[in-house]
Amino acid sequence: MYKKLLIFAVLLSIVACENNKLSKAEQEEYINKGKEITKASFNELSTNLMAQMKLGGPQQAVPFCNTQAMPITHQMSEKFNVTIKRASDRVRNSENKATEREIQIIEGYKTSLESGSDLSPIVEINSDKNKQFYAPIIMKEKCLVCHGKPGEELNVKTDSLIKSYYPLDKAIGYKDGDLRGVWSIEFKNN
């Protein structure tokens, strides 16, 4: 009896895996959609943040990020009828804490980055049977003012300001070209 149950379980898992595969055309379609959404979302966040930086530097931008980054991300989610998350293993905002699967994706991207491999988007079926898109978020030099190494790109005043808004902040110590995290986009089944 145990042997029959084991065989049934193995067959069931094989069928489940087959049902969770995407065709090459579906992969390309959702990679293109994911790229479009991440580009639009990045542009919206970046445009707003850079405007705040011009108005008053980090002293203006940090409070703005604290209160407006998540609402902007939620607005973009609604616009595209998806769930958008900027996930990281070193979070500033706890809402961006990576799930177990996102950690696996981040670790895979870190390994690829270290070996000099290209970091390509990933599309898969998630545990809710929805299509899930992941793409790397690479640290840019201009972001180091708030995410760089303390005492170097990140000055003491800005570091103190960040800690006042984010007491558990772990999103510092990066350098240009580092992996900051991933875009994680869940497409809702219609």
Buried (B, 14 or more C-beta within 10 A) or exposed (E): EEEEEEEEEEEEEEEEEEEEEBEEEEBEBBBEBBBEBBEBBBEBBEEBBEEBBEEEBBEBBBBBBBEBBBEBBEBBBEEBEBBBBBBBBBBBBEEBBBEEBBBEBBEBBBEBBEEEEEBEBBBBBBEEEBBBBBBBBBBBEBBBBBBBEEEEBBBEEBBEBBEEBBEEBEBBBBEEEBBBBBBBBBBEEE
